[in-house]
Structures are given as C-alpha cells and as structure tokens.
Amino acid sequence: MWWRVGWILSRMSGWQKLAEVYPARTPPNGEKFNTYGLVGKVRYNGCLYVFVSHEGLYMSVMFLFSTGHEPLFIPWDAIHNKRPKKILWREMVEFEVGHPCITTVQLPKKIFESKHAIA
C-alpha cells in the first residue's frame, strides 16, 4: 500500500516531472537536512532529505515513500521567484523550479541560510 501512496503523491506534487528534468546523477554532497517541505501542494513532513551544495539542492524522500520519488538535483539557476512565507511559526522560502515553471517548492528558511547556499 505504501508504494501506491508514494506514487500518487509524486504525481500530485509534480515530483515525477521534476525527476524527468532534474534527475540526481551523482550521490549527494553538502550540508544535509532531514526536514519537511512542500512540493506543489503535497506536504512532506519529516520524510524529506535535502542536501545543500554550491551547485544546487539534492532532494529525496524516506525509503517508505520513495516509489515515484526518484532523487532530484536542482541547480541554483533553475530556482527562481524566491519569496518568504510563514506557515504558523515556521519560516519558509517558496520558489518555482524550472523555466517554464514545473512546480513550486517550499523549504525551511534555514536551508537557504546554509553556508553552501548560493541562491
């Protein structure tokens, strides 16, 4: 059942479209965050892994939900229209990915404060 839930969420969020354009071709490097976020309208609470490097963001999900969620590598130049967003007490950064936009992503502000973040 979990594989089906993962696959459905990956379609709803736009993750599968991101994976077609921004597949991760190398293992992640940089500062690691086990975090929460949104891709499209789908919340990934506590099952999202983000690595911040000088080249961009590597994103993957916990094994249990990984069906349909191939690891992503989004270069900094594919991230645009960043804007702050506050959800309750959480400070987030919302941004669009791709030219033209494939989907929006929201990640905690602390990710963009990493020493590796360029965007």
PyMOL commands that set and color helices and strands:
alter all, ss='L'
color gray80, all
select helices_A, chain A and resi 2-13+15-21+63-65+76-78+109-112
alter helices_A, ss='H'
color red, helices_A
select strands_A, chain A and resi 31-39+42-52+56-61+72-75+79-87+90-97+103-108
alter strands_A, ss='S'
color yellow, strands_A
deselect
rebuild
show_as cartoon
